[in-house]
Amino acid sequence: MAQLSGAEIAALVRQLLSPALAAVLDEQQDVDFAFSWRDRRPLRGSAFTQKGETALALRMIPTRIRASRSSVSHPWPGGWRTCREGSAS
């Protein structure tokens, strides 16, 4: 897979950003944004300057979230456990 150059990434980022967000990137060298890919998939992006070049990080946001037993919180009281900092148990 070919790598994009900093100039190619900068051109891509400019196509994704509104003029107002492009101005934020120019001033602060960092901007977060969201857009829809092909009007189907929501994406979140972060454009920033790294080592003098424009960089881009993208995340596809799921449209559905699957429930799993491990992600269900226990009801209060008695369901929450207090952990010391750095402790996983």
Helices and strands as residue ranges (DSSP letters): H 6-16, H 19-28, E 30-37, E 41-50, E 53-60, G 69-71
